[in-house]
Amino acid sequence: MLWGFEPQPLTYGFFVPGGGRPPEVNPLNPKYRLFVEGWKRLPRAVADRLGPLLSRHLG
């Protein structure tokens, strides 16, 4: 150990306002795939305008 690092497992959690379930972002989820395919078809100007607004809420 050159730097004295000991690997530790990382734990992740979600905070969902209202106590709901965390979103399912599995690429095999049909709703998620529908969103991704729709996003790919947006005109560039629309995606450039919406992207920063939506990315604030992604985490």
Secondary structure, 3 states (H helix, E strand, C coil): CCCCCCCCCCCCCCCCHHHCCCCCCCCCCHHHHHHHHHHHHCCHHHHHHHHHHHHCCCC
